[in-house]
Amino acid sequence: RSASASDGASEEWAAVPSVHPSSVRPRSVAPRDARSALLFDRSDALLPLVTEDDPTAAFALERIAEFHGSAALAGEESLVTALGSGGTRTPYAVVGDRGGSVHVWSLGEYQDVPRSCRVHEQPVTAVTCVGTADGLTLTFSAGADGSVRLWETSSAEPMPVPVQQRHSLVTALAAADTPAGPVLAVAWSDGEVHLWHVFSGRVRVLPWLRDCDTLAVTPEGVLVIGDSEGLSAVGLRLDGLWGR
């Protein structure tokens, strides 16, 4: 979807006024459904991308873009630095900013304001979320200090300690609810990809050895990695990945 948006392949797509899809250069995408999405552009702006015949999606996504655009004008700490999502099965947009705050928006229904929490002391570098089978919405975020944090968004506060803290930077996050439970993938600037079994806290390290700037995990257990060589898909053996 991001490729067709950036190439301007279809005139059915419309973004915010004066922004044509052919001029959009998305860094990340939070899909609302198969026909609409929120984009984080390389200009550091959030842009709604919707079809012309879907005013409901346009209204909801434009509100999110307007909220963060106004906040950034009021203070540099509110400048958007990361956008993630839970995919179309968990239609949320997760926005991270320069001040270390994480903002969670439902894309399935209109919200005037997000659920927000200052999770990091440093700017947010990556965010993602996942909905679990028992109704939890788990939000993961990474900060410029090398920390990865977990926030269950119905609670008031994130976990008091990081999920992980390293002397490297997180370059991408992705999560999915799989038959083995929620899985978090973390790409680091030193070329490692860490695969976390969220509920047990067990981790498996995949030495990728190339800088990774894009991650995705499917509910079926396929890990997609984007790097300077392109996209690679790795099938995960979820029943034995973290041992017994």
C-alpha positions in Angstrom: 0.0 0.0 0.0 2.8 2.4 0.8 4.4 1.8 -2.6 1.3 2.6 -4.5 0.8 5.7 -2.5 4.2 7.0 -3.1 4.1 6.2 -6.8 0.8 8.0 -7.3 -0.5 4.9 -9.1 -4.1 5.5 -8.5 -6.1 8.8 -8.7 -8.6 7.4 -6.3 -6.4 8.2 -3.3 -6.6 11.6 -1.7 -4.5 12.9 1.2 -4.8 16.2 3.1 -5.5 19.3 1.0 -2.6 20.3 -1.3 -0.8 17.0 -0.8 -0.9 14.7 -3.8 0.1 11.0 -3.3 2.9 11.3 -5.8 4.6 13.8 -3.5 4.3 11.6 -0.4 7.4 9.8 0.8 6.2 7.6 3.7 8.6 6.5 6.4 5.9 4.3 8.0 2.3 3.4 7.7 -0.6 2.7 10.1 -3.4 1.1 8.1 -7.0 1.7 9.2 -8.2 -0.9 6.7 -7.5 -2.0 3.2 -8.5 1.4 1.7 -7.1 4.0 4.2 -4.1 4.6 6.3 -2.2 7.2 8.3 1.3 7.9 6.9 4.4 9.3 8.6 6.1 11.3 5.8 9.8 12.0 5.5 8.9 15.7 6.1 8.1 14.6 9.7 4.3 15.1 9.1 1.4 12.8 9.6 -0.8 12.5 6.5 -4.1 10.7 6.1 -4.4 8.7 2.9 -8.0 7.7 2.1 -10.3 7.1 -0.9 -12.5 9.9 -2.0 -15.7 8.0 -1.1 -14.8 7.4 2.5 -15.5 10.6 4.5 -15.6 8.7 7.8 -12.1 7.6 7.5 -11.0 11.0 6.2 -12.5 12.7 9.2 -10.9 10.4 11.8 -7.4 10.3 10.2 -7.4 14.1 9.5 -8.2 14.6 13.2 -5.0 12.7 14.2 -2.9 14.6 11.7 -4.3 17.9 12.9 -3.8 17.1 16.6 -0.1 16.3 16.2 0.6 19.1 13.7 -0.8 21.6 16.1 1.1 20.1 19.0 4.4 20.3 17.1 3.8 24.0 16.3 3.3 24.7 20.0 6.5 22.9 21.1 9.4 21.0 19.6 9.0 18.2 22.1 5.8 17.3 20.4 7.4 16.8 17.0 6.4 13.3 15.7 9.4 11.0 15.5 7.8 7.5 15.0 4.5 5.9 13.8 3.5 2.3 14.3 0.3 0.2 14.3 -1.2 -3.1 15.2 -2.2 -3.8 11.6 -5.8 -4.1 10.4 -6.7 -6.8 12.9 -5.8 -4.3 15.7 -6.6 -0.9 14.1 -4.6 1.4 16.2 -2.1 4.1 15.3 0.8 4.6 17.8 2.6 7.9 17.6 6.0 8.7 19.3 7.4 12.2 19.7 10.6 14.0 20.5 9.7 14.5 24.1 9.5 10.7 24.8 5.7 10.5 24.9 3.6 7.8 23.2 0.1 8.4 21.9 -2.3 5.7 21.1 -5.3 6.3 18.7 -8.1 3.9 17.8 -8.5 3.8 14.1 -11.7 1.9 14.3 -13.7 4.7 16.0 -13.3 8.5 16.2 -11.2 9.9 19.1 -10.9 13.6 19.8 -7.7 13.0 21.8 -5.4 10.0 22.2 -4.4 8.0 25.2 -1.0 9.4 26.0 1.9 8.7 28.4 5.4 9.9 28.7 7.2 6.6 28.4 10.8 7.7 27.7 13.2 10.4 28.8 14.6 10.6 25.3 13.0 10.9 21.8 11.0 7.9 20.6 12.7 6.0 17.8 10.1 3.3 17.0 6.6 2.2 18.2 4.2 -0.7 17.6 1.3 -2.4 19.3 -0.5 -5.7 19.3 -3.9 -6.8 20.5 -4.0 -10.1 22.4 -6.6 -12.9 22.5 -7.7 -11.9 26.0 -8.4 -8.3 25.0 -5.2 -6.5 26.0 -3.6 -3.9 23.8 0.2 -4.0 24.4 2.2 -0.9 23.1 5.9 -1.2 22.7 8.2 1.8 22.2 11.9 2.4 21.9 13.9 5.5 23.0 17.0 7.1 21.8 18.7 5.9 25.0 18.5 2.3 23.8 15.5 1.2 25.9 12.5 -0.8 24.9 9.4 -0.2 27.0 6.0 -1.9 27.4 2.8 -0.1 28.1 -0.5 -1.9 28.5 -2.7 1.0 27.3 -5.7 0.4 29.6 -3.3 1.0 32.6 -2.2 4.4 33.7 1.5 3.7 33.7 4.0 1.7 31.5 6.1 -1.1 33.1 8.5 0.5 35.6 11.6 -1.0 34.0 12.5 -1.4 30.3 11.9 -4.7 28.5 15.4 -4.3 27.3 18.2 -1.8 27.6 21.3 -1.9 25.3 24.1 0.4 24.1 22.6 0.3 20.6 19.7 2.1 19.0 16.4 0.4 18.0 15.8 0.9 14.3 12.5 -0.9 14.0 9.8 -2.7 16.0 7.0 -5.0 15.0 4.6 -7.3 17.0 1.9 -9.8 16.3 -0.4 -12.1 18.2 0.6 -15.6 17.0 -0.5 -19.2 18.0 2.4 -19.1 20.5 1.2 -15.8 22.0 2.3 -12.2 21.4 5.7 -11.9 19.7 7.8 -8.7 19.6 10.6 -8.2 17.0 13.3 -5.6 17.7 15.9 -4.5 15.2 19.1 -2.9 16.6 21.7 -0.7 15.0 24.4 -3.3 15.6 22.8 -5.7 13.2 20.9 -7.9 15.6 17.2 -8.7 15.5 15.7 -9.9 18.8 12.6 -12.0 18.9 10.7 -11.8 22.2 8.0 -14.2 23.5 6.2 -11.4 25.3 4.4 -13.3 28.1 7.4 -15.5 29.1 10.1 -12.8 28.5 12.2 -15.3 26.6 14.3 -13.9 23.7 16.0 -15.4 20.6 18.7 -13.4 18.9 18.9 -13.4 15.1 22.3 -12.0 13.9 21.1 -10.3 10.7 24.5 -8.4 10.2 22.9 -5.7 8.1 21.2 -2.5 9.1 17.5 -3.1 9.3 15.0 -0.2 9.0 11.8 -2.1 8.6 10.2 -5.0 10.4 6.9 -6.9 10.2 5.6 -10.0 11.9 2.5 -11.8 10.6 0.1 -13.7 13.0 1.2 -16.9 11.2 4.8 -16.4 12.3 6.5 -14.9 9.2 9.2 -12.3 10.0 9.7 -9.7 7.2 13.0 -7.7 7.4 13.7 -4.7 5.2 17.4 -3.6 4.8 19.7 -2.1 2.2 19.4 -5.3 0.1 15.6 -5.3 0.0 13.0 -7.4 1.8 13.5 -10.8 3.2 10.9 -13.2 4.7 11.9 -15.7 7.5 9.5 -18.4 8.6 9.6 -18.8 12.4 9.2 -22.2 14.0 7.1 -20.8 16.9 6.7 -24.2 18.6 10.5 -24.4 19.3 11.9 -21.0 18.8 12.4 -20.2 22.5 13.0 -23.8 23.7 10.8 -25.7 26.1 
